[in-house]
């Protein structure tokens, strides 16, 4: 499948999705949102793909937000639907069952930061700028930004970023846990690729178990979260990969996980 606004590459069990509208700083118009939805569906169903990396084309931006030109003409009802389209994409990324790494190569603003926050891991270039600048446009975040930012970094950081509209640099983003890794721009792709390939060699069902536990647990009481963890832990003992992982450890050899 070819896309108008995305570049897709499969390499070493890693699916790379590159949003490809560099002349518009990879702004998310409706078509790009729909294509992302389809690309994530397709890569999540592809057994050859164990990890997904999402990034932006060009040297300047991951994604500089929802497409302001397209958005400016929307009616209130159309804007609500546009918000839902974006929110549903973010949910589908969170629930795709495979680790998704956002490789933040530049501006991640508005919808761009919201997209990055739907990913499991955020790796930023030291030159990246991240923020929720919607208030500068008389708007608020519409693709889940107010909610995910609060859950990831706490209410204080979410209020600061969403109320000031001011972006923060990657070092500050690292200090508030908005990103968990940072590299110089020239090493960003290499280091992100290494992380992705490392995770692609791990047991896919265990990775999925971790993703599920963290996703359910984040919204549940401790009791419910702990119970879900125990159920998922038990389920791992029904997998071939668990046998392979423990046998390989005891036999002092590398494990080869089949995802079964
Ligand atoms: N939607 C639509 N187009 C966008 C865009 C967006 N969110 N962000 C950037 N672009 C376009 C610009 O209109 C420009 O297009 P043009 O060359 O056809 O005029 C092109 O991308 C380059 O952007 P430009 O503003 O010239 O780059 P810059 O380096 O001077 O500034 C930013 C970079 C990111 C600071 C600036 O583009 C910006 O503030 N973008 C909007 C960020 C935002 O508010 N996002 C939230 C949207 S809800």
py3Dmol code that shows the C-alpha trace and the ligand (Angstrom):
import py3Dmol

protein = """\
ATOM      1  CA  UNK A   1       0.000   0.000   0.000  1.00  0.00           C
ATOM      2  CA  UNK A   2       1.351   3.440  -0.863  1.00  0.00           C
ATOM      3  CA  UNK A   3       0.424   6.591   0.974  1.00  0.00           C
ATOM      4  CA  UNK A   4       0.312  10.211  -0.145  1.00  0.00           C
ATOM      5  CA  UNK A   5       1.660  11.606   3.135  1.00  0.00           C
ATOM      6  CA  UNK A   6       3.562   8.721   4.741  1.00  0.00           C
ATOM      7  CA  UNK A   7       6.728   6.800   3.997  1.00  0.00           C
ATOM      8  CA  UNK A   8       6.784   3.231   5.323  1.00  0.00           C
ATOM      9  CA  UNK A   9       9.858   1.073   5.650  1.00  0.00           C
ATOM     10  CA  UNK A  10      10.251  -2.411   7.171  1.00  0.00           C
ATOM     11  CA  UNK A  11      13.732  -3.286   8.416  1.00  0.00           C
ATOM     12  CA  UNK A  12      14.959  -5.818  11.009  1.00  0.00           C
ATOM     13  CA  UNK A  13      11.403  -6.490  12.297  1.00  0.00           C
ATOM     14  CA  UNK A  14      10.913  -2.750  12.830  1.00  0.00           C
ATOM     15  CA  UNK A  15       8.240  -0.807  10.941  1.00  0.00           C
ATOM     16  CA  UNK A  16       9.238   2.808  10.340  1.00  0.00           C
ATOM     17  CA  UNK A  17       6.443   5.323   9.690  1.00  0.00           C
ATOM     18  CA  UNK A  18       7.657   8.723   8.505  1.00  0.00           C
ATOM     19  CA  UNK A  19       5.086  11.487   8.172  1.00  0.00           C
ATOM     20  CA  UNK A  20       6.039  13.101   4.899  1.00  0.00           C
ATOM     21  CA  UNK A  21       4.799  16.677   4.551  1.00  0.00           C
ATOM     22  CA  UNK A  22       8.048  18.460   5.376  1.00  0.00           C
ATOM     23  CA  UNK A  23       7.040  21.651   3.531  1.00  0.00           C
ATOM     24  CA  UNK A  24       4.158  21.957   6.059  1.00  0.00           C
ATOM     25  CA  UNK A  25       6.299  20.741   8.959  1.00  0.00           C
ATOM     26  CA  UNK A  26       4.347  17.453   8.774  1.00  0.00           C
ATOM     27  CA  UNK A  27       1.140  19.099   9.994  1.00  0.00           C
ATOM     28  CA  UNK A  28      -1.700  16.625  10.477  1.00  0.00           C
ATOM     29  CA  UNK A  29      -4.473  17.174   7.969  1.00  0.00           C
ATOM     30  CA  UNK A  30      -7.426  14.821   7.726  1.00  0.00           C
ATOM     31  CA  UNK A  31      -5.796  12.685   5.029  1.00  0.00           C
ATOM     32  CA  UNK A  32      -2.642  12.203   7.090  1.00  0.00           C
ATOM     33  CA  UNK A  33      -4.681  11.209  10.150  1.00  0.00           C
ATOM     34  CA  UNK A  34      -6.586   8.659   8.050  1.00  0.00           C
ATOM     35  CA  UNK A  35      -3.384   7.311   6.508  1.00  0.00           C
ATOM     36  CA  UNK A  36      -1.767   6.984   9.932  1.00  0.00           C
ATOM     37  CA  UNK A  37      -4.774   5.032  11.120  1.00  0.00           C
ATOM     38  CA  UNK A  38      -4.438   2.639   8.177  1.00  0.00           C
ATOM     39  CA  UNK A  39      -0.644   2.342   8.525  1.00  0.00           C
ATOM     40  CA  UNK A  40      -0.871   1.460  12.224  1.00  0.00           C
ATOM     41  CA  UNK A  41      -3.615  -1.071  11.502  1.00  0.00           C
ATOM     42  CA  UNK A  42      -1.540  -2.672   8.791  1.00  0.00           C
ATOM     43  CA  UNK A  43       1.737  -2.784  10.768  1.00  0.00           C
ATOM     44  CA  UNK A  44       0.020  -4.039  13.914  1.00  0.00           C
ATOM     45  CA  UNK A  45      -1.443  -6.959  11.923  1.00  0.00           C
ATOM     46  CA  UNK A  46       1.870  -7.761  10.208  1.00  0.00           C
ATOM     47  CA  UNK A  47       3.648 -10.572  12.113  1.00  0.00           C
ATOM     48  CA  UNK A  48       6.983  -9.525  10.568  1.00  0.00           C
ATOM     49  CA  UNK A  49       6.777  -6.246  12.512  1.00  0.00           C
ATOM     50  CA  UNK A  50       7.506  -6.330  16.237  1.00  0.00           C
ATOM     51  CA  UNK A  51       8.215  -2.667  16.983  1.00  0.00           C
ATOM     52  CA  UNK A  52       7.050   0.524  15.253  1.00  0.00           C
ATOM     53  CA  UNK A  53       8.968   3.804  15.049  1.00  0.00           C
ATOM     54  CA  UNK A  54       7.030   6.962  14.208  1.00  0.00           C
ATOM     55  CA  UNK A  55       8.856  10.080  13.063  1.00  0.00           C
ATOM     56  CA  UNK A  56       8.659  13.102  10.780  1.00  0.00           C
ATOM     57  CA  UNK A  57      10.376  13.684   7.444  1.00  0.00           C
ATOM     58  CA  UNK A  58      12.772  16.572   6.990  1.00  0.00           C
ATOM     59  CA  UNK A  59      15.183  18.242   9.365  1.00  0.00           C
ATOM     60  CA  UNK A  60      12.820  20.543  11.258  1.00  0.00           C
ATOM     61  CA  UNK A  61       9.740  18.816  12.553  1.00  0.00           C
ATOM     62  CA  UNK A  62       8.311  15.666  14.030  1.00  0.00           C
ATOM     63  CA  UNK A  63       4.843  17.205  13.598  1.00  0.00           C
ATOM     64  CA  UNK A  64       4.066  20.931  14.063  1.00  0.00           C
ATOM     65  CA  UNK A  65       0.436  20.260  14.963  1.00  0.00           C
ATOM     66  CA  UNK A  66      -2.924  19.750  13.395  1.00  0.00           C
ATOM     67  CA  UNK A  67      -3.140  21.447  10.001  1.00  0.00           C
ATOM     68  CA  UNK A  68      -4.204  24.978  10.907  1.00  0.00           C
ATOM     69  CA  UNK A  69      -5.111  25.892   7.325  1.00  0.00           C
ATOM     70  CA  UNK A  70      -7.490  22.944   7.020  1.00  0.00           C
ATOM     71  CA  UNK A  71      -8.823  23.382  10.551  1.00  0.00           C
ATOM     72  CA  UNK A  72      -9.576  27.098  10.286  1.00  0.00           C
ATOM     73  CA  UNK A  73     -12.573  26.501   7.997  1.00  0.00           C
ATOM     74  CA  UNK A  74     -14.330  23.906  10.151  1.00  0.00           C
ATOM     75  CA  UNK A  75     -17.754  24.375  11.720  1.00  0.00           C
ATOM     76  CA  UNK A  76     -18.211  23.467  15.399  1.00  0.00           C
ATOM     77  CA  UNK A  77     -19.636  20.054  14.516  1.00  0.00           C
ATOM     78  CA  UNK A  78     -16.890  19.377  11.960  1.00  0.00           C
ATOM     79  CA  UNK A  79     -14.287  20.395  14.554  1.00  0.00           C
ATOM     80  CA  UNK A  80     -15.758  17.952  17.066  1.00  0.00           C
ATOM     81  CA  UNK A  81     -15.523  15.195  14.423  1.00  0.00           C
ATOM     82  CA  UNK A  82     -11.946  16.240  13.589  1.00  0.00           C
ATOM     83  CA  UNK A  83     -11.079  16.018  17.296  1.00  0.00           C
ATOM     84  CA  UNK A  84     -12.639  12.530  17.458  1.00  0.00           C
ATOM     85  CA  UNK A  85     -10.718  11.453  14.344  1.00  0.00           C
ATOM     86  CA  UNK A  86      -7.471  12.485  16.034  1.00  0.00           C
ATOM     87  CA  UNK A  87      -8.418  10.990  19.399  1.00  0.00           C
ATOM     88  CA  UNK A  88      -9.377   7.679  17.789  1.00  0.00           C
ATOM     89  CA  UNK A  89      -6.022   7.554  16.001  1.00  0.00           C
ATOM     90  CA  UNK A  90      -4.222   8.119  19.322  1.00  0.00           C
ATOM     91  CA  UNK A  91      -6.251   5.348  20.964  1.00  0.00           C
ATOM     92  CA  UNK A  92      -5.497   2.969  18.098  1.00  0.00           C
ATOM     93  CA  UNK A  93      -1.768   3.668  18.486  1.00  0.00           C
ATOM     94  CA  UNK A  94      -1.939   3.036  22.240  1.00  0.00           C
ATOM     95  CA  UNK A  95      -3.870  -0.175  21.653  1.00  0.00           C
ATOM     96  CA  UNK A  96      -1.994  -1.548  18.627  1.00  0.00           C
ATOM     97  CA  UNK A  97      -0.378  -4.255  20.771  1.00  0.00           C
ATOM     98  CA  UNK A  98       3.218  -3.445  19.777  1.00  0.00           C
ATOM     99  CA  UNK A  99       5.664  -0.962  21.269  1.00  0.00           C
ATOM    100  CA  UNK A 100       5.582   2.298  19.337  1.00  0.00           C
ATOM    101  CA  UNK A 101       8.537   4.655  19.665  1.00  0.00           C
ATOM    102  CA  UNK A 102       8.075   8.330  18.820  1.00  0.00           C
ATOM    103  CA  UNK A 103      11.370   9.574  17.402  1.00  0.00           C
ATOM    104  CA  UNK A 104      10.980  13.325  17.950  1.00  0.00           C
ATOM    105  CA  UNK A 105      13.354  14.837  15.420  1.00  0.00           C
ATOM    106  CA  UNK A 106      12.220  18.473  15.778  1.00  0.00           C
ATOM    107  CA  UNK A 107       9.054  20.419  16.599  1.00  0.00           C
ATOM    108  CA  UNK A 108       6.398  18.306  18.358  1.00  0.00           C
ATOM    109  CA  UNK A 109       3.674  20.884  18.856  1.00  0.00           C
ATOM    110  CA  UNK A 110      -0.054  20.554  19.472  1.00  0.00           C
ATOM    111  CA  UNK A 111      -1.258  17.464  17.602  1.00  0.00           C
ATOM    112  CA  UNK A 112       2.404  16.516  17.174  1.00  0.00           C
ATOM    113  CA  UNK A 113       2.969  16.262  20.913  1.00  0.00           C
ATOM    114  CA  UNK A 114      -0.395  14.523  21.276  1.00  0.00           C
ATOM    115  CA  UNK A 115       0.725  11.973  18.690  1.00  0.00           C
ATOM    116  CA  UNK A 116       4.033  11.459  20.496  1.00  0.00           C
ATOM    117  CA  UNK A 117       2.233  11.022  23.824  1.00  0.00           C
ATOM    118  CA  UNK A 118       0.107   8.204  22.376  1.00  0.00           C
ATOM    119  CA  UNK A 119       3.339   6.294  21.693  1.00  0.00           C
ATOM    120  CA  UNK A 120       4.818   4.002  24.338  1.00  0.00           C
ATOM    121  CA  UNK A 121       8.298   5.564  24.337  1.00  0.00           C
ATOM    122  CA  UNK A 122       9.454   9.079  23.363  1.00  0.00           C
ATOM    123  CA  UNK A 123      13.025   9.638  22.195  1.00  0.00           C
ATOM    124  CA  UNK A 124      13.941  13.229  21.346  1.00  0.00           C
ATOM    125  CA  UNK A 125      16.704  15.031  19.506  1.00  0.00           C
ATOM    126  CA  UNK A 126      18.399  17.488  21.838  1.00  0.00           C
ATOM    127  CA  UNK A 127      17.236  20.238  19.468  1.00  0.00           C
ATOM    128  CA  UNK A 128      13.539  19.271  19.630  1.00  0.00           C
ATOM    129  CA  UNK A 129      10.878  21.636  20.940  1.00  0.00           C
ATOM    130  CA  UNK A 130       7.694  20.285  22.507  1.00  0.00           C
ATOM    131  CA  UNK A 131       4.529  22.077  23.500  1.00  0.00           C
ATOM    132  CA  UNK A 132       0.768  22.565  23.418  1.00  0.00           C
ATOM    133  CA  UNK A 133       0.467  26.002  21.750  1.00  0.00           C
ATOM    134  CA  UNK A 134      -3.271  25.825  20.971  1.00  0.00           C
ATOM    135  CA  UNK A 135      -4.168  28.732  23.275  1.00  0.00           C
ATOM    136  CA  UNK A 136      -2.180  30.995  20.929  1.00  0.00           C
ATOM    137  CA  UNK A 137      -4.840  30.192  18.315  1.00  0.00           C
ATOM    138  CA  UNK A 138      -7.814  30.596  20.642  1.00  0.00           C
ATOM    139  CA  UNK A 139      -8.048  26.825  20.928  1.00  0.00           C
ATOM    140  CA  UNK A 140      -7.393  24.026  23.373  1.00  0.00           C
ATOM    141  CA  UNK A 141      -5.754  20.636  22.712  1.00  0.00           C
ATOM    142  CA  UNK A 142      -8.186  18.406  20.810  1.00  0.00           C
ATOM    143  CA  UNK A 143      -6.390  15.106  20.259  1.00  0.00           C
ATOM    144  CA  UNK A 144      -6.116  14.147  23.946  1.00  0.00           C
ATOM    145  CA  UNK A 145      -3.242  16.455  24.904  1.00  0.00           C
ATOM    146  CA  UNK A 146      -4.736  17.882  28.089  1.00  0.00           C
ATOM    147  CA  UNK A 147      -5.491  14.387  29.374  1.00  0.00           C
ATOM    148  CA  UNK A 148      -2.351  12.480  28.373  1.00  0.00           C
ATOM    149  CA  UNK A 149       0.023  15.268  29.393  1.00  0.00           C
ATOM    150  CA  UNK A 150      -1.548  15.303  32.857  1.00  0.00           C
ATOM    151  CA  UNK A 151      -1.284  11.537  33.140  1.00  0.00           C
ATOM    152  CA  UNK A 152       2.329  11.425  31.927  1.00  0.00           C
ATOM    153  CA  UNK A 153       3.804  14.466  33.668  1.00  0.00           C
ATOM    154  CA  UNK A 154       1.283  15.517  36.323  1.00  0.00           C
ATOM    155  CA  UNK A 155      -1.260  18.304  36.521  1.00  0.00           C
ATOM    156  CA  UNK A 156       1.255  21.065  37.235  1.00  0.00           C
ATOM    157  CA  UNK A 157       3.262  20.468  34.062  1.00  0.00           C
ATOM    158  CA  UNK A 158       0.091  19.988  32.006  1.00  0.00           C
ATOM    159  CA  UNK A 159      -1.364  23.264  33.259  1.00  0.00           C
ATOM    160  CA  UNK A 160       1.903  25.129  32.607  1.00  0.00           C
ATOM    161  CA  UNK A 161       2.309  23.861  29.029  1.00  0.00           C
ATOM    162  CA  UNK A 162      -1.358  24.095  28.038  1.00  0.00           C
ATOM    163  CA  UNK A 163      -1.993  27.501  29.674  1.00  0.00           C
ATOM    164  CA  UNK A 164       1.226  29.244  28.607  1.00  0.00           C
ATOM    165  CA  UNK A 165       1.308  27.767  25.105  1.00  0.00           C
ATOM    166  CA  UNK A 166       5.092  28.005  25.389  1.00  0.00           C
ATOM    167  CA  UNK A 167       7.203  25.120  24.084  1.00  0.00           C
ATOM    168  CA  UNK A 168       9.926  23.504  26.177  1.00  0.00           C
ATOM    169  CA  UNK A 169      13.245  22.171  24.918  1.00  0.00           C
ATOM    170  CA  UNK A 170      14.222  18.503  24.964  1.00  0.00           C
ATOM    171  CA  UNK A 171      16.347  18.786  28.117  1.00  0.00           C
ATOM    172  CA  UNK A 172      13.390  20.202  30.051  1.00  0.00           C
ATOM    173  CA  UNK A 173      11.100  17.555  28.492  1.00  0.00           C
ATOM    174  CA  UNK A 174      13.518  14.906  29.765  1.00  0.00           C
ATOM    175  CA  UNK A 175      13.495  16.410  33.250  1.00  0.00           C
ATOM    176  CA  UNK A 176       9.672  16.267  33.459  1.00  0.00           C
ATOM    177  CA  UNK A 177       9.502  12.736  31.977  1.00  0.00           C
ATOM    178  CA  UNK A 178       7.771  13.906  28.809  1.00  0.00           C
ATOM    179  CA  UNK A 179      10.544  12.115  26.935  1.00  0.00           C
ATOM    180  CA  UNK A 180      12.684   9.364  28.446  1.00  0.00           C
ATOM    181  CA  UNK A 181      15.708   9.462  26.119  1.00  0.00           C
ATOM    182  CA  UNK A 182      17.554  12.270  24.342  1.00  0.00           C
ATOM    183  CA  UNK A 183      20.283  12.169  21.696  1.00  0.00           C
ATOM    184  CA  UNK A 184      22.176  14.658  19.559  1.00  0.00           C
ATOM    185  CA  UNK A 185      20.428  15.080  16.190  1.00  0.00           C
ATOM    186  CA  UNK A 186      23.167  13.206  14.313  1.00  0.00           C
ATOM    187  CA  UNK A 187      22.770  10.132  16.566  1.00  0.00           C
ATOM    188  CA  UNK A 188      19.003  10.209  16.986  1.00  0.00           C
ATOM    189  CA  UNK A 189      18.081   7.767  14.221  1.00  0.00           C
ATOM    190  CA  UNK A 190      20.930   5.359  14.930  1.00  0.00           C
ATOM    191  CA  UNK A 191      20.196   5.220  18.668  1.00  0.00           C
ATOM    192  CA  UNK A 192      16.440   4.945  18.163  1.00  0.00           C
ATOM    193  CA  UNK A 193      17.017   2.180  15.619  1.00  0.00           C
ATOM    194  CA  UNK A 194      19.192   0.291  18.129  1.00  0.00           C
ATOM    195  CA  UNK A 195      16.499   0.542  20.791  1.00  0.00           C
ATOM    196  CA  UNK A 196      13.847  -0.654  18.337  1.00  0.00           C
ATOM    197  CA  UNK A 197      15.931  -3.602  17.132  1.00  0.00           C
ATOM    198  CA  UNK A 198      16.742  -4.526  20.736  1.00  0.00           C
ATOM    199  CA  UNK A 199      13.040  -4.632  21.636  1.00  0.00           C
ATOM    200  CA  UNK A 200      12.166  -6.447  18.407  1.00  0.00           C
ATOM    201  CA  UNK A 201      14.288  -9.376  19.618  1.00  0.00           C
ATOM    202  CA  UNK A 202      12.347  -9.620  22.893  1.00  0.00           C
ATOM    203  CA  UNK A 203       9.234 -11.745  23.431  1.00  0.00           C
ATOM    204  CA  UNK A 204       6.351  -9.994  21.611  1.00  0.00           C
ATOM    205  CA  UNK A 205       3.660 -11.367  23.917  1.00  0.00           C
ATOM    206  CA  UNK A 206       5.565 -10.201  26.989  1.00  0.00           C
ATOM    207  CA  UNK A 207       5.903  -6.724  25.468  1.00  0.00           C
ATOM    208  CA  UNK A 208       2.202  -6.740  24.793  1.00  0.00           C
ATOM    209  CA  UNK A 209       1.531  -7.860  28.360  1.00  0.00           C
ATOM    210  CA  UNK A 210       3.542  -4.920  29.680  1.00  0.00           C
ATOM    211  CA  UNK A 211       1.703  -2.495  27.383  1.00  0.00           C
ATOM    212  CA  UNK A 212      -1.680  -3.859  28.518  1.00  0.00           C
ATOM    213  CA  UNK A 213      -0.802  -3.766  32.233  1.00  0.00           C
ATOM    214  CA  UNK A 214       0.408  -0.169  32.039  1.00  0.00           C
ATOM    215  CA  UNK A 215      -2.569   0.945  29.966  1.00  0.00           C
ATOM    216  CA  UNK A 216      -5.231  -0.650  32.184  1.00  0.00           C
ATOM    217  CA  UNK A 217      -3.327   0.029  35.386  1.00  0.00           C
ATOM    218  CA  UNK A 218      -2.988   3.728  34.653  1.00  0.00           C
ATOM    219  CA  UNK A 219      -6.763   4.116  34.848  1.00  0.00           C
ATOM    220  CA  UNK A 220      -7.484   1.569  37.593  1.00  0.00           C
ATOM    221  CA  UNK A 221      -7.217   1.306  41.374  1.00  0.00           C
ATOM    222  CA  UNK A 222      -4.070  -0.405  42.695  1.00  0.00           C
ATOM    223  CA  UNK A 223      -6.103  -3.521  43.558  1.00  0.00           C
ATOM    224  CA  UNK A 224      -7.550  -3.835  40.073  1.00  0.00           C
ATOM    225  CA  UNK A 225      -4.188  -3.083  38.458  1.00  0.00           C
ATOM    226  CA  UNK A 226      -2.389  -5.667  40.590  1.00  0.00           C
ATOM    227  CA  UNK A 227      -5.005  -8.270  39.784  1.00  0.00           C
ATOM    228  CA  UNK A 228      -4.662  -7.550  36.074  1.00  0.00           C
ATOM    229  CA  UNK A 229      -0.888  -7.904  36.423  1.00  0.00           C
ATOM    230  CA  UNK A 230      -1.257 -11.316  38.108  1.00  0.00           C
ATOM    231  CA  UNK A 231      -3.646 -12.534  35.411  1.00  0.00           C
ATOM    232  CA  UNK A 232      -1.275 -11.384  32.678  1.00  0.00           C
ATOM    233  CA  UNK A 233       1.752 -12.825  34.504  1.00  0.00           C
ATOM    234  CA  UNK A 234      -0.052 -16.183  34.662  1.00  0.00           C
ATOM    235  CA  UNK A 235      -0.949 -15.980  30.991  1.00  0.00           C
ATOM    236  CA  UNK A 236       2.740 -15.709  30.096  1.00  0.00           C
ATOM    237  CA  UNK A 237       3.217 -19.253  31.422  1.00  0.00           C
ATOM    238  CA  UNK A 238       0.989 -20.481  28.611  1.00  0.00           C
ATOM    239  CA  UNK A 239       3.376 -19.088  25.981  1.00  0.00           C
ATOM    240  CA  UNK A 240       6.191 -20.919  24.179  1.00  0.00           C
ATOM    241  CA  UNK A 241       8.239 -17.769  24.521  1.00  0.00           C
ATOM    242  CA  UNK A 242       8.222 -18.015  28.318  1.00  0.00           C
ATOM    243  CA  UNK A 243       9.589 -21.585  28.082  1.00  0.00           C
ATOM    244  CA  UNK A 244      12.161 -20.462  25.526  1.00  0.00           C
ATOM    245  CA  UNK A 245      13.233 -17.456  27.625  1.00  0.00           C
ATOM    246  CA  UNK A 246      13.694 -19.404  30.850  1.00  0.00           C
ATOM    247  CA  UNK A 247      15.309 -22.424  29.089  1.00  0.00           C
ATOM    248  CA  UNK A 248      17.715 -20.129  27.238  1.00  0.00           C
ATOM    249  CA  UNK A 249      18.718 -18.458  30.508  1.00  0.00           C
ATOM    250  CA  UNK A 250      19.338 -21.787  32.238  1.00  0.00           C
ATOM    251  CA  UNK A 251      21.232 -23.149  29.216  1.00  0.00           C
ATOM    252  CA  UNK A 252      23.295 -19.947  28.955  1.00  0.00           C
ATOM    253  CA  UNK A 253      22.328 -19.244  25.347  1.00  0.00           C
ATOM    254  CA  UNK A 254      20.506 -16.362  23.657  1.00  0.00           C
ATOM    255  CA  UNK A 255      16.731 -16.785  23.464  1.00  0.00           C
ATOM    256  CA  UNK A 256      14.951 -16.909  20.112  1.00  0.00           C
ATOM    257  CA  UNK A 257      11.386 -15.733  20.623  1.00  0.00           C
ATOM    258  CA  UNK A 258       8.725 -16.803  18.125  1.00  0.00           C
ATOM    259  CA  UNK A 259       5.881 -14.681  19.452  1.00  0.00           C
ATOM    260  CA  UNK A 260       3.882 -17.785  20.432  1.00  0.00           C
TER     261      UNK A 260
END
"""
ligand_1 = """\
48
LIG
N -0.567 23.704 10.204
C -0.447 24.033 8.925
N 0.701 24.486 8.388
C 1.755 24.600 9.215
C 1.697 24.266 10.566
C 0.471 23.793 11.069
N 0.317 23.414 12.329
N 2.907 24.495 11.116
C 3.691 24.947 10.135
N 3.004 25.011 8.974
C 3.469 25.453 7.658
C 3.590 26.953 7.588
O 2.359 27.542 7.301
C 4.593 27.077 6.452
O 3.926 26.866 5.239
P 4.176 27.865 3.971
O 5.655 27.752 3.697
O 3.317 27.302 2.890
O 3.789 29.222 4.448
C 5.506 25.899 6.668
O 4.773 24.973 7.448
C 6.778 26.234 7.430
O 6.409 26.845 8.643
P 7.020 28.245 9.161
O 6.060 28.826 10.137
O 7.397 29.093 8.003
O 8.348 27.730 9.873
P 9.138 28.476 11.044
O 10.416 27.707 11.193
O 9.197 29.921 10.824
O 8.244 28.232 12.375
C 6.912 26.920 13.899
C 8.077 26.944 12.882
C 6.689 25.471 14.287
C 7.309 27.744 15.137
C 5.648 27.517 13.247
O 5.449 26.905 11.992
C 4.402 27.337 14.066
O 4.199 28.032 15.056
N 3.515 26.404 13.636
C 2.225 26.201 14.268
C 2.384 25.453 15.580
C 1.015 25.281 16.232
O 0.388 26.221 16.651
N 0.580 24.017 16.322
C -0.673 23.676 16.939
C -1.754 23.657 15.955
S -3.325 23.332 16.720
"""
view = py3Dmol.view(width=600, height=400)
view.addModel(protein, "pdb")
view.setStyle({"model": 0}, {"cartoon": {"style": "trace"}})
view.addModel(ligand_1, "xyz")
view.setStyle({"model": 1}, {"stick": {}})
view.zoomTo()
view.show()
